Amino acid sequence: MGIFGVIGKMAGSKIIDKVEDELTKKQNREQTSGYCKYIKTNLVRISKMIADLENETKTLIEQIQANKGVKLSFREKGDFRKTKEKANKNLEYLYLVRDFFTALAKNASGLILKNEELMLVTKFAPYFDGVPVLDVDDDEDSDDSVLGAFKEVGQELKEAFISSKKGSNHFDFDEYLYRYSEKIEEYIMPDIDSAIESFNSVMAAQEATATPVAETPVAVASVASSEEIECPNCHTKLAANAKFCPECGNKVEAKKPAFCTECGEPINPGSKFCSSCGTKIG
């Protein structure tokens, strides 16, 4: 095959990769919309699941803090190490839960998710049905021999020097969680409540907009009453999505999200930029 044939083959391969990438993103977006409805339907069960995990983690952290600097026996040291490992694993799941709801809220708001966020939602969703998505060894036929080790090194070299970057479909929980390693090491709990609250608000607003008034007036009224806001000028009660007050004509500012849509960190009231990543708010 001549040089032009090689170039043509490479170009064709890139086009195929791009088409496959776009199809995967489209599929993930559709799946994410489905997850929004599924999570909303099962939110009571899922919220209890999250609350139990949070309570267990807080108890573990208290045990760790209480044993710091304490002289322990050999057996107690082993138990203490297991407690720390369990607390770290729980915190990893909690940060993933927070980011999962953050991504769902963004998706339900009509925002375009990054490929990493789409992959996170797709890969993490099974957790809410009891699947331990961390530390799952998918390669049951892995080769632990010396020859297998050389093969693995060869594959890494191939990816490093031949492939300019990993495929867009690549997603690794350990790589993703690296950004939270310091917080996990310091046993800092993530703010999941704000992410769930924002997800609920977006889903409620969608339901209020999508439900015809003539068909179910009672349901609409109940949604409106729980989602009302107040005009800051004349204090007239308004619908949650109102942009102007019908009484005084005052422009109603949209309520800013309780969390950063970029990094998921809580936002202080009145802030114009996220204190964690610098993203502009609202």
Secondary structure, 3 states (H helix, E strand, C coil): CCHHHHHHHHHHHHHHHHHHHHHHHHHHHHHHHHHHHHHHHCHHHHHHHHHHHHHHHHHHHHHHHHHCCCCCCHHHHHHHHHHHHHHHHHHHHHHHHHHHHHHHHHHHCCCCCCHHHHHHHHHHHHHHHCCCCCCCCCCCCCCCCHHHHHHHHHHHHHHHHCCCCCCCCCCCHHHHHHHHHHHHHCCCCCCHHHHHHHHHHHHHHHHHHHCCCCCCHHHHHHHHHHCCEECCCCCCEECCCCCECCCCCCECCCCCCCECCCCCCECCCCCCECCCCCCECC
